[in-house]
Amino acid sequence: MAKTGKSIDDYGLPIYRRDKWTCQYCGFRGHDPVTFRFLSVDHVVRKADGGPDAPSNLVTACRACNDYFNRRSFSGFEEKREAIRERLELEADAFRRLVEPTLRRPEM
């Protein structure tokens, strides 16, 4: 079976250590065997847009943040982080409106 992609040994571990096992977009922490599996290494400038595998173009990201804009191009980390934070805020607002009321216990 052919190997696809890069493994954690190729560039992940140094990036995770540098970023303290924390998503650089939303702050999710992957510090144990359960939460670690939700981390990934994200190319700030996509490989499809010529982004290198250099540490300066790689950040630790949770899988949700890594997937949010994987088909959109960004000029750099700050622009991408701002777009992700805006989307997270929209989703948090939707959660507060739609889900939180159903989670409240009825008063007795």
C-alpha positions in Angstrom: 0.0 0.0 0.0 1.4 3.4 -1.0 2.0 5.9 1.8 0.1 9.2 1.4 0.7 12.5 3.1 3.2 13.2 5.8 3.3 11.6 9.2 3.7 13.2 12.6 7.4 12.2 12.4 7.9 14.2 9.2 6.9 17.6 10.7 4.0 17.3 13.1 5.8 16.7 16.4 8.1 19.8 16.3 5.1 21.9 15.3 2.9 20.5 18.1 5.7 21.1 20.6 6.3 24.7 19.4 2.6 25.5 19.6 2.3 23.7 23.0 -0.3 21.2 21.7 -2.8 24.0 21.2 -4.8 25.0 18.2 -3.4 28.4 17.1 -6.9 29.5 15.8 -9.3 28.7 18.6 -7.2 27.6 21.5 -8.3 24.0 21.7 -5.8 22.0 23.8 -4.8 18.4 22.8 -2.8 17.4 25.8 -3.8 13.8 26.4 -4.4 10.7 24.3 -8.1 11.5 23.8 -7.9 15.1 22.8 -4.6 14.8 20.9 -6.3 12.9 18.1 -8.3 16.1 17.3 -5.1 18.0 16.4 -3.6 18.4 13.0 -0.9 20.4 11.3 -2.3 23.2 9.1 -0.6 24.9 6.2 -1.4 28.6 6.6 -0.8 29.2 2.9 -2.2 26.1 1.2 0.2 23.7 -0.6 -2.1 24.2 -3.6 -1.2 27.9 -3.5 2.6 27.2 -3.3 2.8 27.1 0.5 5.9 25.3 1.7 6.2 22.6 4.4 8.4 25.0 6.3 7.7 25.6 10.0 7.0 29.2 9.3 4.0 28.1 7.2 2.8 25.4 9.6 0.6 25.7 12.7 -1.1 23.3 15.1 -4.9 23.3 14.4 -7.8 21.3 15.7 -9.4 19.3 12.9 -12.5 21.6 12.9 -10.4 24.8 12.3 -8.2 23.0 9.8 -11.3 22.0 7.8 -13.2 25.3 8.0 -11.4 27.0 5.1 -9.4 24.3 3.5 -10.4 25.4 0.0 -10.0 29.1 0.6 -6.7 30.9 0.1 -5.3 33.3 2.7 -2.2 35.6 2.6 -1.1 34.7 6.1 -1.8 33.5 9.5 -3.6 36.6 10.9 -6.0 36.7 8.0 -6.9 33.0 8.4 -7.2 33.2 12.1 -9.5 36.1 11.9 -11.8 34.3 9.4 -11.9 31.2 11.6 -12.6 33.3 14.7 -15.5 35.1 12.9 -16.9 31.7 11.9 -16.6 30.3 15.4 -18.4 33.3 16.8 -21.3 32.8 14.3 -21.5 29.2 15.3 -21.5 30.1 19.0 -24.3 32.6 18.4 -26.3 29.9 16.6 -25.7 27.5 19.5 -26.8 30.0 22.0 -30.0 30.8 20.1 -30.9 27.3 19.0 -29.5 24.8 21.5 -29.0 26.4 24.9 -32.7 26.9 25.5 -33.3 23.2 25.2 -30.5 22.4 27.6 -31.9 24.5 30.4 -33.7 22.6 33.2 -37.3 23.5 33.8 -37.8 25.4 37.0 -39.8 23.6 39.7 
